[in-house]
Amino acid sequence: MTCPGADFQTPGEIVHKQAGYELHIWILAKGSRSEGRHGGLLHGDRWVEGTKGQVLDTPIGPLRYAGDFADRQFLWSESGWLPQ
């Protein structure tokens, strides 16, 4: 599954769906001290892009854009759209 800035071969482990929005969250290095998360937000059939720190109110709830996947400094860094 491809989302802006990241190409994952599997769907997100956590998926929230409501009113045309889908929040996909991938857990990276799961169970390790380096565990991190990346979130991708679909609206209809298009991925929603964001800017770091942007907050978006959605039917799923408020989401914060934690930055691009490629800009992560550490394995445990968060990126993409995540619940605020």
N, CA, C and O atoms as CSV, one atom per row, in Angstrom:
chain,resi,resn,atom,element,x,y,z
A,1,MET,N,N,0.851,-1.175,0.000
A,1,MET,CA,C,0.000,0.000,0.000
A,1,MET,C,C,0.894,1.234,0.000
A,1,MET,O,O,1.821,1.323,0.806
A,2,THR,N,N,0.641,2.151,-0.857
A,2,THR,CA,C,1.472,3.339,-0.965
A,2,THR,C,C,0.745,4.536,-0.370
A,2,THR,O,O,-0.422,4.780,-0.675
A,3,CYS,N,N,1.432,5.269,0.466
A,3,CYS,CA,C,0.918,6.538,0.952
A,3,CYS,C,C,2.031,7.564,0.805
A,3,CYS,O,O,3.191,7.177,0.662
A,4,PRO,N,N,1.727,8.846,0.834
A,4,PRO,CA,C,2.748,9.852,0.556
A,4,PRO,C,C,4.017,9.655,1.386
A,4,PRO,O,O,3.964,9.624,2.615
A,5,GLY,N,N,5.145,9.523,0.710
A,5,GLY,CA,C,6.437,9.441,1.375
A,5,GLY,C,C,6.827,8.079,1.892
A,5,GLY,O,O,7.954,7.910,2.356
A,6,ALA,N,N,5.938,7.090,1.832
A,6,ALA,CA,C,6.261,5.763,2.367
A,6,ALA,C,C,5.590,4.705,1.498
A,6,ALA,O,O,4.477,4.916,1.016
A,7,ASP,N,N,6.245,3.590,1.298
A,7,ASP,CA,C,5.680,2.507,0.504
A,7,ASP,C,C,5.682,1.247,1.356
A,7,ASP,O,O,6.718,0.608,1.539
A,8,PHE,N,N,4.514,0.900,1.874
A,8,PHE,CA,C,4.380,-0.284,2.720
A,8,PHE,C,C,3.746,-1.405,1.912
A,8,PHE,O,O,2.840,-1.166,1.112
A,9,GLN,N,N,4.214,-2.609,2.116
A,9,GLN,CA,C,3.703,-3.766,1.381
A,9,GLN,C,C,2.446,-4.347,2.014
A,9,GLN,O,O,1.783,-5.188,1.407
A,10,THR,N,N,2.117,-3.917,3.203
A,10,THR,CA,C,0.936,-4.425,3.894
A,10,THR,C,C,0.073,-3.257,4.340
A,10,THR,O,O,0.583,-2.148,4.502
A,11,PRO,N,N,-1.228,-3.476,4.543
A,11,PRO,CA,C,-2.084,-2.409,5.065
A,11,PRO,C,C,-1.675,-2.046,6.492
A,11,PRO,O,O,-0.981,-2.809,7.163
A,12,GLY,N,N,-2.109,-0.889,6.938
A,12,GLY,CA,C,-1.834,-0.478,8.313
A,12,GLY,C,C,-2.389,-1.480,9.308
A,12,GLY,O,O,-3.392,-2.143,9.043
A,13,GLU,N,N,-1.733,-1.586,10.452
A,13,GLU,CA,C,-2.183,-2.519,11.487
A,13,GLU,C,C,-3.420,-2.001,12.193
A,13,GLU,O,O,-4.235,-2.780,12.687
A,14,ILE,N,N,-3.558,-0.686,12.240
A,14,ILE,CA,C,-4.704,-0.076,12.894
A,14,ILE,C,C,-5.397,0.772,11.847
A,14,ILE,O,O,-4.783,1.660,11.255
A,15,VAL,N,N,-6.666,0.505,11.617
A,15,VAL,CA,C,-7.411,1.261,10.622
A,15,VAL,C,C,-8.708,1.766,11.261
A,15,VAL,O,O,-9.504,0.989,11.788
A,16,HIS,N,N,-8.896,3.078,11.200
A,16,HIS,CA,C,-10.132,3.696,11.673
A,16,HIS,C,C,-10.858,4.239,10.451
A,16,HIS,O,O,-10.251,4.927,9.629
A,17,LYS,N,N,-12.158,3.939,10.318
A,17,LYS,CA,C,-12.951,4.405,9.182
A,17,LYS,C,C,-14.181,5.135,9.685
A,17,LYS,O,O,-14.885,4.664,10.578
A,18,GLN,N,N,-14.429,6.311,9.083
A,18,GLN,CA,C,-15.642,7.030,9.420
A,18,GLN,C,C,-15.892,8.132,8.393
A,18,GLN,O,O,-14.991,8.907,8.071
A,19,ALA,N,N,-17.110,8.192,7.886
A,19,ALA,CA,C,-17.587,9.262,7.010
A,19,ALA,C,C,-16.631,9.582,5.859
A,19,ALA,O,O,-16.333,10.749,5.602
A,20,GLY,N,N,-16.155,8.552,5.174
A,20,GLY,CA,C,-15.299,8.761,4.013
A,20,GLY,C,C,-13.818,8.921,4.321
A,20,GLY,O,O,-13.017,9.079,3.401
A,21,TYR,N,N,-13.438,8.885,5.588
A,21,TYR,CA,C,-12.030,8.979,5.988
A,21,TYR,C,C,-11.551,7.619,6.462
A,21,TYR,O,O,-12.311,6.862,7.065
A,22,GLU,N,N,-10.291,7.312,6.188
A,22,GLU,CA,C,-9.649,6.104,6.706
A,22,GLU,C,C,-8.274,6.484,7.232
A,22,GLU,O,O,-7.455,7.037,6.498
A,23,LEU,N,N,-8.022,6.191,8.491
A,23,LEU,CA,C,-6.708,6.416,9.094
A,23,LEU,C,C,-6.000,5.076,9.220
A,23,LEU,O,O,-6.459,4.186,9.937
A,24,HIS,N,N,-4.874,4.937,8.516
A,24,HIS,CA,C,-4.068,3.720,8.567
A,24,HIS,C,C,-2.825,4.018,9.390
A,24,HIS,O,O,-2.134,5.005,9.140
A,25,ILE,N,N,-2.536,3.166,10.374
A,25,ILE,CA,C,-1.345,3.359,11.203
A,25,ILE,C,C,-0.482,2.108,11.124
A,25,ILE,O,O,-0.930,0.999,11.413
A,26,TRP,N,N,0.766,2.318,10.724
A,26,TRP,CA,C,1.759,1.244,10.670
A,26,TRP,C,C,2.630,1.343,11.909
A,26,TRP,O,O,3.081,2.428,12.276
A,27,ILE,N,N,2.865,0.208,12.554
A,27,ILE,CA,C,3.745,0.160,13.721
A,27,ILE,C,C,5.070,-0.427,13.254
A,27,ILE,O,O,5.132,-1.555,12.765
A,28,LEU,N,N,6.119,0.358,13.416
A,28,LEU,CA,C,7.448,-0.016,12.928
A,28,LEU,C,C,8.301,-0.526,14.079
A,28,LEU,O,O,8.261,0.034,15.174
A,29,ALA,N,N,9.063,-1.569,13.847
A,29,ALA,CA,C,9.898,-2.198,14.880
A,29,ALA,C,C,9.044,-2.552,16.106
A,29,ALA,O,O,9.425,-2.297,17.248
A,30,LYS,N,N,7.897,-3.137,15.832
A,30,LYS,CA,C,6.902,-3.436,16.861
A,30,LYS,C,C,7.487,-4.265,18.007
A,30,LYS,O,O,8.175,-5.263,17.792
A,31,GLY,N,N,7.193,-3.823,19.216
A,31,GLY,CA,C,7.607,-4.541,20.407
A,31,GLY,C,C,9.031,-4.260,20.848
A,31,GLY,O,O,9.472,-4.767,21.880
A,32,SER,N,N,9.747,-3.470,20.089
A,32,SER,CA,C,11.124,-3.171,20.471
A,32,SER,C,C,11.192,-1.793,21.136
A,32,SER,O,O,10.212,-1.048,21.138
A,33,ARG,N,N,12.333,-1.470,21.687
A,33,ARG,CA,C,12.524,-0.138,22.272
A,33,ARG,C,C,12.520,0.933,21.186
A,33,ARG,O,O,12.390,2.120,21.487
A,34,SER,N,N,12.659,0.531,19.948
A,34,SER,CA,C,12.697,1.462,18.823
A,34,SER,C,C,11.349,1.580,18.106
A,34,SER,O,O,11.281,2.098,16.991
A,35,GLU,N,N,10.279,1.099,18.744
A,35,GLU,CA,C,8.964,1.118,18.106
A,35,GLU,C,C,8.545,2.534,17.726
A,35,GLU,O,O,8.659,3.461,18.529
A,36,GLY,N,N,8.063,2.692,16.504
A,36,GLY,CA,C,7.573,3.969,16.020
A,36,GLY,C,C,6.269,3.775,15.267
A,36,GLY,O,O,5.836,2.645,15.040
A,37,ARG,N,N,5.644,4.880,14.881
A,37,ARG,CA,C,4.374,4.804,14.159
A,37,ARG,C,C,4.391,5.754,12.962
A,37,ARG,O,O,5.001,6.822,12.993
A,38,HIS,N,N,3.706,5.328,11.918
A,38,HIS,CA,C,3.473,6.186,10.763
A,38,HIS,C,C,2.001,6.081,10.408
A,38,HIS,O,O,1.455,4.982,10.322
A,39,GLY,N,N,1.362,7.218,10.203
A,39,GLY,CA,C,-0.059,7.233,9.866
A,39,GLY,C,C,-0.303,7.821,8.496
A,39,GLY,O,O,0.299,8.827,8.120
A,40,GLY,N,N,-1.191,7.184,7.751
A,40,GLY,CA,C,-1.622,7.677,6.451
A,40,GLY,C,C,-3.122,7.902,6.496
A,40,GLY,O,O,-3.860,7.072,7.027
A,41,LEU,N,N,-3.576,9.011,5.945
A,41,LEU,CA,C,-4.995,9.368,5.980
A,41,LEU,C,C,-5.557,9.393,4.570
A,41,LEU,O,O,-5.081,10.139,3.714
A,42,LEU,N,N,-6.566,8.578,4.337
A,42,LEU,CA,C,-7.285,8.568,3.062
A,42,LEU,C,C,-8.594,9.332,3.220
A,42,LEU,O,O,-9.291,9.192,4.225
A,43,HIS,N,N,-8.918,10.138,2.218
A,43,HIS,CA,C,-10.244,10.769,2.148
A,43,HIS,C,C,-10.784,10.413,0.783
A,43,HIS,O,O,-10.289,10.892,-0.237
A,44,GLY,N,N,-11.807,9.565,0.765
A,44,GLY,CA,C,-12.256,8.993,-0.501
A,44,GLY,C,C,-11.186,8.055,-1.011
A,44,GLY,O,O,-10.830,7.092,-0.331
A,45,ASP,N,N,-10.667,8.322,-2.200
A,45,ASP,CA,C,-9.613,7.466,-2.755
A,45,ASP,C,C,-8.272,8.189,-2.842
A,45,ASP,O,O,-7.371,7.735,-3.547
A,46,ARG,N,N,-8.130,9.314,-2.130
A,46,ARG,CA,C,-6.889,10.095,-2.201
A,46,ARG,C,C,-6.246,10.223,-0.831
A,46,ARG,O,O,-6.926,10.423,0.175
A,47,TRP,N,N,-4.910,10.104,-0.807
A,47,TRP,CA,C,-4.160,10.306,0.420
A,47,TRP,C,C,-4.109,11.799,0.734
A,47,TRP,O,O,-3.889,12.622,-0.155
A,48,VAL,N,N,-4.311,12.136,1.985
A,48,VAL,CA,C,-4.266,13.528,2.427
A,48,VAL,C,C,-2.827,13.868,2.793
A,48,VAL,O,O,-2.206,13.191,3.613
A,49,GLU,N,N,-2.307,14.916,2.180
A,49,GLU,CA,C,-0.954,15.364,2.505
A,49,GLU,C,C,-1.044,16.443,3.571
A,49,GLU,O,O,-2.084,17.082,3.727
A,50,GLY,N,N,0.035,16.645,4.300
A,50,GLY,CA,C,0.026,17.641,5.362
A,50,GLY,C,C,1.370,18.305,5.521
A,50,GLY,O,O,2.347,17.944,4.864
A,51,THR,N,N,1.404,19.277,6.399
A,51,THR,CA,C,2.654,19.927,6.761
A,51,THR,C,C,2.879,19.689,8.246
A,51,THR,O,O,1.927,19.628,9.024
A,52,LYS,N,N,4.135,19.555,8.632
A,52,LYS,CA,C,4.473,19.216,10.015
A,52,LYS,C,C,3.789,20.167,10.999
A,52,LYS,O,O,3.873,21.388,10.870
A,53,GLY,N,N,3.110,19.576,11.983
A,53,GLY,CA,C,2.418,20.337,13.014
A,53,GLY,C,C,0.976,20.678,12.675
A,53,GLY,O,O,0.235,21.152,13.536
A,54,GLN,N,N,0.568,20.444,11.436
A,54,GLN,CA,C,-0.799,20.748,11.020
A,54,GLN,C,C,-1.788,19.875,11.776
A,54,GLN,O,O,-1.549,18.684,11.974
A,55,VAL,N,N,-2.900,20.468,12.198
A,55,VAL,CA,C,-3.969,19.722,12.869
A,55,VAL,C,C,-5.187,19.761,11.968
A,55,VAL,O,O,-5.545,20.812,11.437
A,56,LEU,N,N,-5.819,18.612,11.800
A,56,LEU,CA,C,-6.977,18.486,10.940
A,56,LEU,C,C,-8.113,17.861,11.743
A,56,LEU,O,O,-7.959,16.780,12.312
A,57,ASP,N,N,-9.251,18.545,11.786
A,57,ASP,CA,C,-10.431,17.978,12.441
A,57,ASP,C,C,-11.146,17.086,11.442
A,57,ASP,O,O,-11.534,17.539,10.365
A,58,THR,N,N,-11.322,15.817,11.795
A,58,THR,CA,C,-11.984,14.847,10.918
A,58,THR,C,C,-13.084,14.158,11.713
A,58,THR,O,O,-13.126,14.285,12.937
A,59,PRO,N,N,-13.977,13.429,11.041
A,59,PRO,CA,C,-14.971,12.638,11.762
A,59,PRO,C,C,-14.337,11.575,12.668
A,59,PRO,O,O,-14.969,11.114,13.619
A,60,ILE,N,N,-13.087,11.187,12.375
A,60,ILE,CA,C,-12.364,10.223,13.216
A,60,ILE,C,C,-11.914,10.898,14.503
A,60,ILE,O,O,-11.727,10.235,15.523
A,61,GLY,N,N,-11.741,12.205,14.458
A,61,GLY,CA,C,-11.237,12.987,15.579
A,61,GLY,C,C,-10.116,13.878,15.089
A,61,GLY,O,O,-9.748,13.810,13.916
A,62,PRO,N,N,-9.555,14.722,15.967
A,62,PRO,CA,C,-8.463,15.591,15.536
A,62,PRO,C,C,-7.185,14.782,15.287
A,62,PRO,O,O,-6.793,13.937,16.092
A,63,LEU,N,N,-6.548,15.070,14.141
A,63,LEU,CA,C,-5.323,14.389,13.763
A,63,LEU,C,C,-4.221,15.425,13.587
A,63,LEU,O,O,-4.472,16.537,13.123
A,64,ARG,N,N,-3.002,15.053,13.962
A,64,ARG,CA,C,-1.838,15.932,13.842
A,64,ARG,C,C,-0.863,15.303,12.863
A,64,ARG,O,O,-0.612,14.098,12.906
A,65,TYR,N,N,-0.311,16.138,11.971
A,65,TYR,CA,C,0.680,15.642,11.025
A,65,TYR,C,C,2.052,15.756,11.682
A,65,TYR,O,O,2.520,16.856,11.974
A,66,ALA,N,N,2.691,14.613,11.912
A,66,ALA,CA,C,3.959,14.560,12.648
A,66,ALA,C,C,5.176,14.702,11.743
A,66,ALA,O,O,6.307,14.583,12.215
A,67,GLY,N,N,4.969,14.951,10.464
A,67,GLY,CA,C,6.092,15.107,9.546
A,67,GLY,C,C,6.164,13.970,8.547
A,67,GLY,O,O,5.475,12.959,8.679
A,68,ASP,N,N,7.011,14.154,7.547
A,68,ASP,CA,C,7.161,13.164,6.487
A,68,ASP,C,C,7.956,11.952,6.962
A,68,ASP,O,O,8.849,12.072,7.801
A,69,PHE,N,N,7.622,10.789,6.419
A,69,PHE,CA,C,8.307,9.542,6.763
A,69,PHE,C,C,9.801,9.646,6.479
A,69,PHE,O,O,10.620,9.186,7.275
A,70,ALA,N,N,10.156,10.244,5.354
A,70,ALA,CA,C,11.564,10.341,4.951
A,70,ALA,C,C,12.382,11.235,5.879
A,70,ALA,O,O,13.608,11.132,5.908
A,71,ASP,N,N,11.723,12.109,6.634
A,71,ASP,CA,C,12.428,13.040,7.519
A,71,ASP,C,C,12.599,12.517,8.947
A,71,ASP,O,O,13.129,13.225,9.804
A,72,ARG,N,N,12.154,11.287,9.209
A,72,ARG,CA,C,12.292,10.713,10.553
A,72,ARG,C,C,13.758,10.606,10.923
A,72,ARG,O,O,14.575,10.182,10.105
A,73,GLN,N,N,14.100,10.981,12.137
A,73,GLN,CA,C,15.493,10.919,12.577
A,73,GLN,C,C,15.836,9.592,13.234
A,73,GLN,O,O,16.983,9.148,13.176
A,74,PHE,N,N,14.857,8.959,13.855
A,74,PHE,CA,C,15.089,7.725,14.604
A,74,PHE,C,C,14.008,6.712,14.252
A,74,PHE,O,O,12.933,7.094,13.788
A,75,LEU,N,N,14.277,5.427,14.466
A,75,LEU,CA,C,13.263,4.396,14.241
A,75,LEU,C,C,11.993,4.681,15.031
A,75,LEU,O,O,10.888,4.440,14.544
A,76,TRP,N,N,12.144,5.190,16.240
A,76,TRP,CA,C,10.995,5.392,17.111
A,76,TRP,C,C,10.271,6.716,16.850
A,76,TRP,O,O,9.289,7.025,17.524
A,77,SER,N,N,10.736,7.479,15.903
A,77,SER,CA,C,10.064,8.736,15.571
A,77,SER,C,C,8.681,8.467,14.983
A,77,SER,O,O,8.456,7.436,14.348
A,78,GLU,N,N,7.775,9.387,15.198
A,78,GLU,CA,C,6.445,9.291,14.614
A,78,GLU,C,C,6.401,10.135,13.359
A,78,GLU,O,O,7.102,11.141,13.252
A,79,SER,N,N,5.572,9.721,12.405
A,79,SER,CA,C,5.417,10.481,11.173
A,79,SER,C,C,4.009,10.276,10.633
A,79,SER,O,O,3.290,9.361,11.033
A,80,GLY,N,N,3.640,11.161,9.709
A,80,GLY,CA,C,2.329,11.070,9.082
A,80,GLY,C,C,1.228,11.580,9.987
A,80,GLY,O,O,1.484,12.296,10.955
A,81,TRP,N,N,-0.005,11.203,9.662
A,81,TRP,CA,C,-1.195,11.617,10.422
A,81,TRP,C,C,-1.424,10.670,11.593
A,81,TRP,O,O,-1.539,9.458,11.409
A,82,LEU,N,N,-1.489,11.230,12.797
A,82,LEU,CA,C,-1.720,10.435,14.007
A,82,LEU,C,C,-2.724,11.155,14.901
A,82,LEU,O,O,-2.834,12.379,14.844
A,83,PRO,N,N,-3.456,10.408,15.724
A,83,PRO,CA,C,-4.381,11.067,16.647
A,83,PRO,C,C,-3.662,12.075,17.520
A,83,PRO,O,O,-2.555,11.833,18.002
A,84,GLN,N,N,-4.309,13.201,17.711
A,84,GLN,CA,C,-3.698,14.263,18.521
A,84,GLN,C,C,-3.817,13.936,19.986
A,84,GLN,O,O,-3.362,14.708,20.830
